[in-house]
Amino acid sequence: MAITNGYCTLAEVKAALRLSDAIDDTLIENSIEGASRRIDGYCGRFFYKTSAIAVPLFAHDAYRLQVSDISSPTGLIVKLDNNGDGTFETTLTLNSDYIVEPTDYAILGRPIRTLTMIGGYTFPMFYIPSECGVQVTALWGWNAVPDDVREACVLLSIRQFARYNAALGVMAFADMAITVRAVDPDVRDLLQPYKLLGVA
């Protein structure tokens, strides 16, 4: 099978497992994909990049709009619904009407998280009735998988692969058994800087 939006490769996991044959490739690929989605759930975000998708959003501030991760300004289109009729008739111009933040996102290797007005426009806020006043079309996600996330995915994939031989969460070795813990502390430490606030 092909890995969909995985955060590490089959080759990376096999190298970590010291495997050279292809007998378990499908199981390992399943483990990688499962580990990647577990990382998404743990962090409350995803680290792959989507195609251009238009998303209607509610504005809670007239000048700053918090958004989900946007990989880059490439293909970024911001439109406003000025009268709450469901039609986004005004298209804003980047660096004239608004800027993206953090402004040093490219240096940090981080996504865009905020759109801030700098021109004469404000973000429409409709409460009664409640309507989305902004439409953002973007390549959502991250430009590249961070190294920490890739390493966490390798560790989680190895752990998931080992579970196929761990009945009821217990791996047996000769005369002893090891219980598989719920959250690997190394994985937790690697992912903690990427976890969004408010995600349990």
N, C-alpha and C positions, 0 to 999 in steps of 0.2 A: 504494500500500500504506500501511497505518497503521504508524507507528513504535511498537514495543513496548519500553517501559522505556528510552527514549532519554534522554540527558542534555543534549540541546539540541534545538531545533526546526528544522524545515525552513526557516522564515523567517529564523532566525538565521544559518544556513549560507549561504543565498542572499544575504542582506545582506552577509556577509563576502566572498562571491564576486562581488558587484555584478551579480547575475543578477535579471532581472525576469520572464523567460518561464518556462513550465512544462515545457519540453521534457525537461529532465533531472531532473525531480522524483523519479521512482522511483529513479534511480541515487543521487541525493543521500540519499534516505531510507534506502536500503540501506547507504550509507556511514555514516550517523548510527548506525544500529543496530549495525553492525559495530564502529564506533569505541567505542560504549558498552560492548560486551562485551569489547573489548580493554582498556578501562580497568578493568573488573571483574577481569580476569585479572592485570593489572599490579599492582593494589592489593591483591588477595586478598580483596576484599569488593565488595558492590554498593551503589549509592546510590539505588535506588528503594525503595518501600515495598510489602511483600507484604500479602495478606489475612491473617487470623488463621490461623496454622499451629502445630499442637502438635508439639514436637520433644523426644524423650527424650534425656537427657544424662547422661554420667558425671560424678560429682563427685570431684575430686581433693583437696578441702579441705573440712573439716567446716563452715566458716563463710563461705567466699567461693566463689562459683561464677562462673567466667569464661564469658561467653556471646558469641555472634555479635551483630552490631549489632542493637539493638532500638530502634525509632523513638521510642517513648514508652511511658509506663505504661498508656495507654489499651488496654483489652482484655488486659492482662497477667495471666496466670494461672499460678501456680507450684504444682505438686503434688509430693508425696513418696511414694515406695514404701518403706514402713517395714520390710518384711520380705523384700524381694527376690523377691516372687511375681509381679511384672510388673503389679500393679495399683497405680495411684497414688491412694491412698485419703485422703491428707491434703492439704487445700488451705490454703496459707498466705495471710496477710493482709498486704498492702503497708503499710509503716510501723508495723506492730505486730509482725510476725514477721520481716520483712526490709525492707531499703531498697535502692534502686537507686543505682548509681554510674556516672559521676561525679554527685554530687548537684546540680551546676550545669550539667547537660547541656543544659537548655533555653537558658540564657544563652550557652553556648558554641556552640550550634547543632550539637551532636554527639550521637551515639546513646548509649544505655545499653550498658555493656560488662560490668558486674559486678553480681551480686546478693549482698548481704551480710546474714547472719543477725544479728538484734538481740534476738530473743525467746528462748524456751526450746528452740527446735528446732535441729537440726544437719542438714546435708545428708548423706543416707545414702551410704555408700561400700561397694560390694560388689565384692570382688576374686575370690573363689572360691566359686561361679562368678561371672564378671563380668556384672553387670547394671546397667542404667541406673537410678539411684535417684531421678532428678528428671525431671519433665516440665514444659517451659515452653511455654506458648501465648502468642504475641506477634505484633504487627505488625512483622515483621523488616525491617531496612534503615534508611534515613534518612528523616526527615520531608520534607526538601527537598534537592534537589541543590545542593551547595556551588558558589559562584560559580567557584572555581578549577577544579572538575571540569567545569562547563559550558563554560568557556573552553577547557579541554583537549580536550573533545569536539568543539567547533567546529574547532579546529586539526587534530585527527585526521581529522575528517570531510572537511575540505578536502583533506587529504593523500591520503586514500583515494579520493576522487573524482578527483583528479589522476592516480592510478595507472591509471585506465582509458585514459589517453593516454600512459602511460609503459611502453613495451615493455621487458621484462626489468629493470624498475627504473630505466630511464634516460629522462628527459624531454628531448626535443630542441627547441631554439629556434634557428631559422635555421641559423647555422654553428657552434652550440655545443651541448653536451649537459650535463645536470646529473644526477648519480647521486642517487637517493633514499636517504637514510640510514635505518638501521633504527629508531632512536629519536630523535624530535625533542627536542633539549635543552630547548626551552621547555615542551613537554608534560611531560617528565620533571620539571622544576622545579615545575610546577604541581601535579603529582600526588604528589610525594615526601612531603609532610606527611600524606597520607592512606594511604600504603602501610603495610600491617601488617608488623610485624617477622617475619622468617623467610621472607618471600615473595621469591623470587629475581627 
